Amino acid sequence: MSSLSSLLHKIECYTKSSGHGVFIEENFSSNLIAKRHTIPPARHTHDEQKRSISKVKKFLSSDNHTPLVIGVCFDGGGGIVGNTQWGPLFLRKALQRNYFDLGDIHIIPSLVLDEYLDSKLLRALKKHCYQLESSELKISPLSILSDLIGSIYSAFPDRRCLILGGSHILAYASISELLRLKRQQKRKLAVIHFDAHHDLYPHRQGIPLSARSWCHQLLSHFDDPSLLLQIGVRSPFLKIKGESPKIKRYGVKELHTSGCEEVINKVVSHLQKKRVDELYITLDLDVVDPLYLPLVGTPENDGLFPHELISCLRLLGESFPLVGADVVEFSPFVASKLVNDFLDPEAKGVFLNPEPDSALMVCTTILNEILSQLGGNAR
């Protein structure tokens, strides 16, 4: 089977129509949400699925370098507020630039990685999903994403992907696979991690991979840990056993005091000394101050202003090509009182405005800047 045929087969097995990747229990409220916010109809019939894959084949075989968008409606190991599985549904509404939508990956929400499953359960799940116990296809959300990203970039090295989440845990799957591929291609990849939290805990109650620990687990995939740089972190810097001292962090206070240009100049200077070829950006939306964007998995006070984040993205894009990105942790169904009480329990009568439409205006600016760079950097 050719690399294109293999990729198309995986896309057919791994993805659903945009907006249909959210796993919902059969109840009135969840079905009402899905009905209101699911944009295109699902690919219900074999003929519809076949036509969809035909469009994918035509696009991938063309010289059109419009970025690919993949939704990962997965909240496993997520933040305090949660409900980020609905994020891709809304973030797509914020996309105004050209993109080619591959849809949402198939989610079994109680699973994370295939390697966490015993062989008996893995065979049963593959039989249920693919009608074949011995299938080489993956079954868990992160394993599916890793396999899909690897197949896309292997078959089409010049393609660029934007992944919409979902829990930040998904970044582990996409970045670890890209690091492996870039090592084979002898291309040096650096990762810029925008986040309010460092996500560097060794585990979460003994579970190695979670939204709190994915970054720690990712470090072993770097030849040089200093190629992971964190911007906007403002959660308490606890002493974490095993944390690499080489990780470079640039906090919100430094950005406010020194200015984005000075901070990003430091980042660029470091990456140039390391002879970095390309960048991947992983962006947790809680890096933005909740006054502007409170609808996130774990809101944190005193964040970046939207214009500061855009400035950082543009300055980075002027120095290095962007080969991939993920934007995660958008949580659209958050009550204003819940966010307000979480951020400031003492505040009375002063509420943030977490209306999805106003929050999406901020997301639109962020996503379109990233899409612009992904589209402009493709060769």
Residue pairs with C-beta under 8 A, 6 or more apart in sequence:
1 9
3 151
3 154
3 155
4 57
4 60
4 61
4 155
6 151
6 155
7 60
7 151
7 152
7 155
8 53
8 56
8 57
8 60
10 137
10 147
10 148
10 151
11 53
11 56
11 102
11 148
12 49
12 53
13 106
13 129
13 130
13 137
14 105
14 106
14 137
14 138
14 144
14 147
14 148
15 21
15 70
15 102
15 103
15 104
15 105
15 106
15 148
16 42
16 43
16 103
16 104
16 105
16 106
17 40
17 41
17 42
17 43
17 52
17 103
17 104
18 39
18 40
18 71
18 88
18 92
18 101
18 103
18 104
19 34
19 37
19 38
19 39
19 40
19 71
19 88
19 89
19 92
19 104
20 38
20 42
20 103
20 104
21 71
21 72
21 73
21 88
21 103
21 104
21 105
21 106
21 107
22 34
22 73
22 85
22 86
22 89
22 104
22 107
23 73
23 85
23 107
23 108
23 109
24 30
24 31
24 33
24 34
33 86
33 333
37 86
37 89
37 90
38 89
39 89
39 92
39 93
43 49
43 52
56 102
59 66
59 100
60 155
60 156
60 159
64 100
65 158
65 159
65 160
65 375
65 378
65 379
66 98
66 99
66 100
66 375
67 98
67 99
67 100
67 160
67 161
67 162
67 371
67 374
67 375
67 378
68 99
68 100
68 101
68 102
68 152
68 159
68 160
68 161
68 162
69 92
69 95
69 99
69 100
69 101
69 102
69 161
69 162
69 163
69 164
70 102
70 103
70 104
70 105
70 145
70 148
70 161
70 162
70 163
70 164
71 88
71 89
71 92
71 103
71 104
71 105
71 163
71 164
71 166
72 88
72 104
72 105
72 107
72 141
72 145
72 163
72 164
72 165
72 166
72 170
73 85
73 86
73 87
73 88
73 89
73 104
73 107
73 166
74 85
74 107
74 109
74 141
74 142
74 165
74 166
74 167
74 169
74 170
75 82
75 83
75 84
75 85
75 109
75 166
75 167
75 297
76 109
76 110
76 111
76 112
76 141
76 167
76 169
77 112
77 167
77 169
77 204
77 207
77 209
77 210
77 211
77 212
77 214
78 84
78 167
78 168
78 169
78 211
78 297
78 329
79 167
79 168
79 211
79 286
79 296
79 297
79 298
79 329
79 331
80 297
80 298
80 342
81 296
81 297
81 298
81 299
81 331
81 334
81 338
81 339
81 342
82 297
82 331
83 297
83 331
83 332
83 333
83 334
84 165
84 166
84 167
84 296
84 297
84 328
84 329
84 330
84 331
85 107
85 109
85 166
85 167
86 330
86 331
86 332
86 333
87 164
87 165
87 166
87 328
87 329
87 330
87 331
87 332
88 104
88 164
88 165
88 166
89 332
90 330
90 332
90 356
90 360
90 363
91 164
91 327
91 330
91 360
91 363
91 367
92 101
92 164
93 360
94 360
94 361
94 363
94 364
94 367
94 368
95 364
95 367
95 368
95 371
96 364
96 368
97 368
97 371
97 372
97 375
98 371
98 375
99 162
99 371
105 141
105 144
105 145
105 148
106 129
106 141
106 144
107 141
108 125
108 139
108 140
108 141
109 141
111 117
111 125
111 139
111 140
111 141
112 140
112 141
112 142
112 169
112 209
113 140
113 142
113 143
113 209
114 122
114 138
114 139
114 140
114 143
115 143
116 140
117 125
117 139
117 140
122 139
123 133
123 134
124 133
125 139
126 132
126 133
126 134
126 135
126 137
126 139
127 133
129 137
129 139
130 137
137 147
138 144
138 146
138 147
141 170
141 173
142 169
142 170
142 172
142 173
142 209
143 173
145 163
145 170
145 173
145 174
146 173
146 174
146 176
146 177
147 177
149 161
149 163
149 173
149 174
149 177
149 178
149 324
150 177
150 180
150 181
152 159
152 161
153 159
153 161
153 177
153 178
153 181
153 324
154 181
157 185
158 378
158 379
159 378
160 322
160 323
160 324
160 374
160 375
160 377
160 378
161 174
161 324
161 325
161 374
162 324
162 325
162 326
162 327
162 367
162 370
162 371
162 374
163 170
163 174
163 324
163 325
163 326
163 327
163 328
164 326
164 327
164 328
165 326
165 327
165 328
165 329
165 330
166 328
166 329
167 211
167 297
167 328
167 329
168 195
168 199
168 211
168 214
168 282
168 284
168 297
168 328
168 329
169 209
169 210
169 211
169 214
170 326
170 328
171 214
171 218
171 282
171 326
171 328
172 209
172 214
172 215
172 217
172 218
174 280
174 324
174 326
175 191
175 218
175 221
175 280
175 282
176 218
176 221
178 189
178 280
178 323
178 324
179 189
179 221
179 222
180 221
182 188
182 189
182 277
182 278
183 223
187 277
187 278
188 227
188 274
188 275
188 276
188 277
188 278
189 227
189 276
189 277
189 278
189 279
189 280
189 323
190 227
190 228
190 229
190 271
190 274
190 276
190 278
190 279
190 280
190 320
191 218
191 227
191 228
191 229
191 279
191 280
191 281
191 282
192 229
192 231
192 267
192 279
192 280
192 281
192 282
192 316
193 199
193 215
193 228
193 229
193 230
193 231
193 282
194 230
194 231
194 232
194 281
194 282
194 283
194 284
194 287
194 304
194 309
194 312
195 230
195 231
195 232
195 233
195 282
195 283
195 284
195 286
195 287
196 232
196 233
196 234
196 235
196 284
196 286
196 287
196 298
196 299
196 300
196 303
197 212
197 233
197 235
197 284
197 286
197 298
197 300
198 215
198 230
198 233
198 235
198 237
198 240
198 249
199 211
199 212
199 213
199 214
199 215
199 216
200 213
200 215
200 216
200 240
200 243
200 247
201 210
201 212
201 213
201 216
201 240
202 208
202 213
202 216
202 240
202 241
202 242
203 210
203 213
204 210
204 211
204 212
204 213
207 213
208 217
209 217
211 297
215 228
216 240
216 242
216 243
218 228
219 225
219 228
219 244
219 247
222 228
224 246
224 274
225 244
225 246
225 247
226 246
226 247
226 248
226 270
226 274
227 271
227 274
227 276
228 247
228 248
229 247
229 248
229 249
229 250
229 267
229 270
229 271
230 247
230 248
230 249
230 250
231 249
231 250
231 255
231 263
231 267
231 287
231 312
232 250
232 251
232 252
232 255
232 287
232 303
232 304
232 309
233 249
233 251
233 252
234 251
234 252
234 253
234 300
234 302
234 303
235 300
248 267
248 270
250 263
250 266
250 267
252 302
252 303
252 304
254 263
255 263
255 304
255 308
255 312
256 308
260 308
260 311
260 312
260 315
261 311
261 315
263 312
264 311
264 312
264 315
264 316
265 315
267 316
268 315
268 316
268 319
268 320
271 279
271 319
271 320
272 319
276 320
277 320
277 321
278 320
278 321
278 322
278 323
279 316
279 320
279 321
279 322
279 323
280 322
280 323
280 324
280 325
281 313
281 316
281 322
281 324
281 325
281 326
281 370
282 325
282 326
282 328
283 325
283 326
283 327
283 328
283 366
283 370
284 296
284 297
284 328
284 329
285 293
285 295
285 296
285 327
285 328
285 329
285 330
285 363
285 366
286 293
286 296
286 297
286 298
286 299
286 300
286 303
286 329
287 303
287 304
287 309
288 296
288 303
288 304
288 305
288 306
288 309
288 362
288 366
289 301
289 302
289 303
289 304
289 305
290 296
290 299
290 300
290 301
290 303
290 339
290 343
290 352
291 352
292 305
292 306
292 359
292 362
293 306
293 359
293 362
293 363
294 334
294 336
294 339
294 343
294 352
294 353
294 354
294 359
295 330
295 331
295 332
295 334
295 339
295 354
295 356
295 359
296 329
296 330
296 331
297 329
297 331
298 329
299 339
299 342
299 343
301 343
301 344
304 312
306 362
306 365
306 366
309 366
310 365
310 366
310 369
313 366
313 369
313 370
313 373
314 369
316 322
317 369
317 373
317 377
321 373
321 377
322 370
322 373
322 374
322 377
323 377
324 374
325 370
325 374
327 363
327 366
327 367
327 370
330 359
330 363
332 356
332 359
334 354
335 354
336 351
336 352
336 353
336 354
337 351
339 352
339 354
340 347
340 350
340 351
340 352
343 352
344 350
